[in-house]
């Protein structure tokens, strides 16, 4: 998959979980700034990311998946090109 396809899939995960438009996804999209971000949403993000990119995240990565940018970095460490 190309970087663009992966990025689009990554964005789709966030738009599905949070019900936002892709334009809302930026460096400020995080647990601190998104009112609806809770543990259920975070778990849904992680589950969808693992399924979409066929990876298994470590518990510390799951806990650190607290923003749009952090998720990208975590997936890059799993050799997912975004």
Helices and strands as residue ranges (DSSP letters): H 3-18, G 22-24, H 39-53, H 59-64, H 68-77
